[in-house]
Amino acid sequence: MSDAYDFFREGQKRLRSGLTAQATVPLEKARRLEPQKASIREALGIAYFRLARWPDAEREFRTIAESLDPTDAYAHYALGRALEQQGRKAEANGHYKLASSMDPASEQYSSRILDLDD
């Protein structure tokens, strides 16, 4: 096993155990070793989101959605959530719509689409 994988697994374990802040340490180490791994960035984005570190979560999910895997519906959805938390509703809505169009069966994605005509 590689160091990055070991760090990633430790971070996942801490996330599952509710140790969100502690999960960021091994996940950040894994990202430094393997910056192109979407799975590492996703786990780190989830940790940042749970810690209300919206700009950090945005960075991780944006990297996946715009560079590593533009067809990752979850990355677009999660990016939208991070943007919405920062008050950037119109930009968030675009990512919700993308996620929903990529996975039309997901009620979770479609339910986040905002009616901004109010």
N, C-alpha and C positions, 0 to 999 in steps of 0.2 A: 504494500500500500504506500501511496505517496503521502508526504506531509500535508499537502493541500486537502486530500481526501480525508485524512484523519481529523484535521481542523474542521472541515465541513461537517463531518459526522458528529463531532463533539458539539458544534454549534446547533445542529438540528436537535440533538439530545437535550440540550439546555432549553431550546425553544419549546419543545414538547413538555418539558418539566415546569414551564412557566418562569424560567430564569432568563427573561428576555434581555436584560442589560448585560448579564454575564455571557449570553450567546454571541453578542457582538464581537467580543474579543477573539475567539477562534475563527469566526466568520470573516472578520477583517484580515486576519492572517492568511486565511485561505484565498481571499480575493487578491491579496498582494502577490501570492504565488501563482494564481490562475485567474487573471483578470478577465479572460474571455469565456469563463464558465458561467452560463446563464443560471444554472442551478444554485451556485454559490451566491450570485448577486440577488436572486429571488429570495433566498432565505435571509440574506442581510437586509433586503428591502422590507421584508415582513417584520423583522426585528425592529428596524428603525420606525416603521409605521406604528407598531404597538407602543413604542416609546414616545410617540408624537413628535418624532424628528422628521417632520414633513419634507424639508428640502433634501435631506439625506435619502429618504425613501424615494423621493422623486428621481434623484440621480441614479439610483440603482435600477429602478423600473424603466426609466428613460433609456438607459444604456441597453437594456434587453430589447425594448420595443423599437428602438431606432437603429441599433447596430447589430446586436448579437442574434436576435430572432424576431424580425418585424411581424411575423405571422403568429406570435404568441399572444393569444387572446387574453390570457390572465395578466400578462405584463401590461397590456393596454388598459385593462380594467383597474389594476392596482395603481398604475400611473394616474389614471383619472381620479382615483380616491385621494391620492396624495395631493394632486392639484386642487381638488375641491376643498380639502382641508386648509389650503392656503388662500382660499377665496377666488380661485381662478376657474370659475364655473364653466365658462364658455370653452376654454381649452380642455377642461376635464370632460365635458360633454362629447367632444370629438373623439376622445379615446374610449368613452363608453359606447359610442355608436360603432366604432371600429371593432371593439371586443364583441359586441352583440352580432355584428354582421359576420364575424369569423366563427362564432359559435351560436347560431340562432336558437338552438335548443336551450340555452342557458337563460333561465328566468332571472338569475342573479345579475347577469350583465344587462339584460334589457330593462330590468326594474330600476337601474341607476340612471338611465337616460333622463335628463332634466328637461322640463318644459320651460324654456327661457323667454317665452313670449309674454310672460306675466308683467 
